[in-house]
């Protein structure tokens, strides 16, 4: 039974987010610039070669993203673990109502992502616009982050204009990534357990390594598939700064998303515009870079989270060793829901693999 508290999970998620942001942020900046509508004009010369400006200021805008990613990551993992545990409590493995574990992981990660995106959206908008600022034209002493924030003084609510776009990208990404990640982690854990003669995998570094490898594989594939949605999200968030400089308009907003060029457009309109002007390659612009940095980032992110979580769990286990209340395990083998045999019971009621920890 896990001995982690919500505080443990929050701290582990925050530590993972901080570590990953520092290491992979430059790759995220490159991805944003490559996906921007002005990429060719700003970062390519007449011969088509990349300008030096493409690789300058790769940490622009990192301040707000670190400040907000820490609580948003903590909220994500706290919600994810709570939903995953809650769904397994409502529908135990030997219930007559059968829900695959992959579906539970997808539902839990989707709910957690909606909570996380609500916290993360303003920082993501500021970050992506700060990544596009040319410091040579505005002076080295001027902060790109403060330069972007000035654009939103008249309409600070524009900082949340990209919530729908961010959620639309992250929901399918997490719905793809986490079921595959959990499946791979279970598979590699079982393989490692067999190689050790049936002994459980208890080492923190070993568990973190297996988690990181599983997350890298699942994350890179999910990132590649969802790149078109990421391109649309990037265009919408970059356009939010231009919209934020304009006086507030009277009357209802005609669309729930804002598109490129400062005009309010739906995500479908932005995607159609990219497809017409740049073709399929435009929708997958930056896919290889995104898959690469997501493989690195997801591995570090979930590996650090898993390592931190189990470190705190081991510390708590050692602290509470000998306490009969804390040592008591809940036995699910005798739980029966419904009348008669369930599809998962067969002749005998057996424990599922996750109950043997």
N, C-alpha and C positions, 0 to 999 in steps of 0.2 A: 504494500500500500504506500502510496506517495505521502511523504511527510512534509511536503512543501506547503507553505502558507502563500496567500496572495502577495504578501510582501516579498517573499523569496522569488516568486515568478516575475514580479514587477522588476526587481533588482537585476535578475538574470537577463531579462529582455532589454532593460536599459543599458546594461554593460555591453551586450551584443551589438546593439544599435550604435553606440558610441564608437566601438572598435571598428565596425564595418564602414561607418561614415568617413572616418579618417583615412582608411586605406583605399577605398574604391571611389571616393568622390571625384577625383580627376577623370576617371573613365565615364562617370555620369555626365560631367560637364561636356566632354567630347561628344557624347551621344546626343545631348540637347542641341549643341551647335550644328551637328550633322543633320538633325531632323528639322531644324528651323527653316522657314520658307525663304530666308535670305542667305542661306548657306553658300550658294554659288557666288553671289555678289560680294559677300563680306569675307569669306574665308578661302576663295579660290582666285588665282590670278588669271590673266588672259590665256595662258597656256594650259590651264586646268590643274596646275599644281597647287597644293595646299600652302597657304600663307603662314608665316610664323605666328600671326595673331590667333590662329586656331589652337595653338598649344600654350598660349599665355593666359595667366590668371585662372588656372584650373581649379583653384580653391575659392573662387569668388562665390559669395553667398552661402558659405558653409556654416556661418554663425547661427542664423535662424533655424537651419535644418537640424543642427545638432541639438539646439535648445528645445525644439518641438518633437524631434524624432524620439528622444528619450522617453517622454511621457506617452507618446503615441504607441511606441513599441511595447512599453509596459502594459498599456491598456489592451493591445492586441493579444498578447500572450495570456494575460489574466482572463480575458473574455474567451479565448480559444480553449484554454484548459477547463474553464468552468462549463462551457457549452458541451465540450466533448464528454466530460464526466457526467453532466446532467442528462444528456441524451442516452448515455449508457445506463444510467440509473432508471430512466423512464422505460427504456426498452432493453432489458438485460439480454445476454446472448441466448438464453434458453426460453425466451418469450415466444408466444404464438405469433406475435407481430414481429416479423423479421425485417430488419433494416441492415444492409451491408455496412461494414465498418467504413468503407470508402465513402459512402453517402454521409455518414455521421461526420467524418473528417471534413468533407466538402461543406456541409451545413455549418459546422463549428467555425471553420476558417472564414466562410462568407460573412457570418454574423460579426466575427471579430474584426474583419476588414472594414465593415461599415462604421464601426465605432472608431477605429484607428484613422480612417480617412477624414472624419469630421474634425479631428484634432490636427491632422497633418496638412490639410489643404492650403491654409494661408502661407505656411512656410514653404510648401512646394511651389506656389505661385511666385513668391519672392525669390526663391532659389533659382528657378529657371530663367527668370528675367535678369537676375544678377549675373548669371553665367554668360549672358549675351552682351553685357556692357563692355564697351571698348575703353579701357582705362587710358589709352594714349590720347584719346580725343577729349577726355574730361579731367585729366590731371591725376597724378599718382596719389595725391593726398585725399582725394575724394573717395569715400567708401561706396562700392557698387551697391551694397545692401541699402544704405541710406539714400542713394540716388533713386533706387527703385521704390522705396517706401514713400518718397515725395510724390510719386505719380498716383498714389492711392489716398492722398490726404483728403481730396474732395469726395471720393466714394470708397471708403474703407471696406464696404460690403463686397466690393469687387474681388477682394482677397478670397472669397468663398465661391467665386464664379466657376472655378474648376472642380468643385466637389463631385458633380455628376460624372465629369470626364475621368477624374481620378478613380472613382468607385467603379465606373464602367470598365476601366482597364484592370484594376486590381482584383475585382471579383472573379472574372474568368481565370486570371492568373493564379490566384490562390486556390480556386476550385480545381484547377488542373494540378497545381504543384503539390498541395498537401496530401491528397490521397495517394499520389505516386510516391511522395517522400515517405509517408508512414509505411507503405507497402515495402518499399526498398529497405527501409531501416529494419523492419521486422525480418525480412529475408536475410540481410547481412548479419543481423544479430544471431539468428538461428544457425547460419553457417559457421559463425565464429564460436558459438556455443558447442556445436558438434565437433569442431576441431580441437576444443579444449576438453573433450571427453564428457560432455554434458554439464560442465560447470557453468554457472551463469556469468555473464559479462558484467563485472562489477567495477572495473577500473574506470575512473573518470576520464582519463585521456583516451582510453580505448573506446568508450561510449561516444565521446565527443568526435573522435575520428570517423567512426562509422556513420554518425549523424551527419557530419560535414560532407562525406562522400555521397550519401543518399540525397542530401539537399542540393548538392552541385548538379547531379544528374537530372533531378526533377526540375530544378530551377532553370537550367539552361534550355531545356526543351519547351517549358511553359513560356519562357521569355521570347523565344523565337516565334512561337505560334501567335502570341498576343502583340507582336510588334506593330501591326497596323493600328490597333487601338491606342498604343503608346504614341504613335506619330500624331494621331488626331488630338490626343490629350496635350501633347507638347505644343501644337499649334494654337489650341484654345487658351492655354495658360500664358503663352507669349503675347497673345492678342489682348489679354486681360489688362495689361499695363497701359496699353494705348487707350482702352475704353475707360480706365480709371482716371485719365487726365481730362476727359471730357466732362462738361457740366451734366448734372443728373437730368435725365429726360423725364418728362411727365408722361403719365399713361402706363398701361400695362406693358410688360416685357414680352415681345413676340415669340421668344424662344428660350428654352431652358439652358442652352449652351451658347458660348461665344466662339466665333470662328476666327480665322486668320484675317489679317488686314484691318482689325478693329471692328468689323461688322459682326453683328450677332447672328450666328448660324448654328444649326443643329450639328451634332456629330456626324450624321449621315451626309449633310451638305459639305462639311469639311473634307470627309473621306472622298466624296464624289469629285470635289475640286482637285484634290491631290491626284486622284486616279486619272482625271482628264489631262492634267498638266504634266504629270511625271510618270504615269502608268503604274503597273504593279510594283516596279522597283522603288517608286516613291513611297508606297505604303510600307515597304519593308526596308526603308532607309535606316541604316544603323542596326539592323537585325543581328549581324555577326558580333558587333561590338557589345550590344545589349545582352546577347546570350553569353558572351564571354565574361562580362563583368557581373552578370547575375549568377553565373556558376561560381565565380570567386566569392561574390558577396553573400549568396545564400549559404554556401559552405561555411564561411566564417561566421555568418549571422546565427544560423541554427546550431552550428557546432559550438560556438561560444555560449549560446543560450543553454544548450544541453549540458555542457560542462559546468557552467555556473549553477544551474538548477540542481544537478546531482551533488555538487560540492556542498551547497547549502543543505541538501537533504541528508547527506552523510553527516554533516555537522550536527544537524538536528537529531538524527538517529543516535549518534554517540551521546548527545546530551540527555536524551530521554531513555537511554538503555536501562532496562530493568523496571520501567514504569508499566504496570499491567494495563493501564488504560490506553497508553500510547502504543503498546505492543499488540493490542488486540486486533486481529484481522477480521474482516467481514467475510463470511462464507456464502458465496453466491450459488453453490452447487445444489442447495436445497430450495432455492427460489423457483416457484412455478407460477406462471401467469396464464390465465385462460383455463379451458376445460380440455382434458385429454392431452395427448402427445402434441408437441409442437414440431414444426419442420426441422428445427435444429437439434431436437432431443434424440431422435432415433429410439433404440431400445433402452438406453441408459442415459441418465442426465450426466453430462460431463462438463468439466470446467473448460472455458476457452483459454487460449494461450495467454491472453492478457491478464488472467486471474492468477497465473502461476508465479508472478513476480515476487 
